[in-house]
């Protein structure tokens, strides 16, 4: 009888160490929002990051997350507040050294919202429940707070 061939093989991957420090970290600050992006200098692609540990902190508190993209859009930021963002790459060998940046969300003077557009009314002449419905398009406001009608 013929013996069956052995197709078993073993492969191993050695990761030399955690990713190196983030090379650059940038932000684009818009009112109440900032987009933070970063790049990583990779000398050996096997050691590059698989994900990133991202932390944003201010006097309001700290938020931490793990993401796979090289950017994050932070929303709901408080005008006039200083923020610190810290980013570190992570792979199978561990977490690399973090890099951080500081930015301030500018204070915006309260501006008047845009004019109400497409104002319309609809009258319901039902004798049991007469009503008037008023509709309009949402206004645009550069301020982070709510617009009240």
Secondary structure as the mmCIF struct_conf table of DSSP 4:
data_model
#
loop_
_struct_conf.conf_type_id
_struct_conf.id
_struct_conf.beg_label_comp_id
_struct_conf.beg_label_asym_id
_struct_conf.beg_label_seq_id
_struct_conf.end_label_comp_id
_struct_conf.end_label_asym_id
_struct_conf.end_label_seq_id
HELX_LH_PP_P HELX_LH_PP_P1 UNK A 2 UNK A 5
BEND BEND1 UNK A 17 UNK A 18
STRN STRN1 UNK A 22 UNK A 30
TURN_TY1_P TURN_TY1_P1 UNK A 31 UNK A 32
STRN STRN2 UNK A 33 UNK A 40
BEND BEND2 UNK A 43 UNK A 44
HELX_RH_3T_P HELX_RH_3T_P1 UNK A 45 UNK A 47
BEND BEND3 UNK A 48 UNK A 48
BEND BEND4 UNK A 50 UNK A 50
STRN STRN3 UNK A 51 UNK A 58
TURN_TY1_P TURN_TY1_P2 UNK A 59 UNK A 60
STRN STRN4 UNK A 61 UNK A 67
BEND BEND5 UNK A 68 UNK A 70
STRN STRN5 UNK A 71 UNK A 75
BEND BEND6 UNK A 76 UNK A 76
HELX_LH_PP_P HELX_LH_PP_P2 UNK A 77 UNK A 78
TURN_TY1_P TURN_TY1_P3 UNK A 79 UNK A 80
STRN STRN6 UNK A 82 UNK A 91
TURN_TY1_P TURN_TY1_P4 UNK A 92 UNK A 93
STRN STRN7 UNK A 94 UNK A 95
STRN STRN8 UNK A 99 UNK A 104
HELX_LH_PP_P HELX_LH_PP_P3 UNK A 105 UNK A 107
HELX_LH_PP_P HELX_LH_PP_P4 UNK A 112 UNK A 116
BEND BEND7 UNK A 118 UNK A 118
STRN STRN9 UNK A 120 UNK A 124
BEND BEND8 UNK A 127 UNK A 129
STRN STRN10 UNK A 131 UNK A 135
HELX_LH_PP_P HELX_LH_PP_P5 UNK A 137 UNK A 140
BEND BEND9 UNK A 142 UNK A 145
#
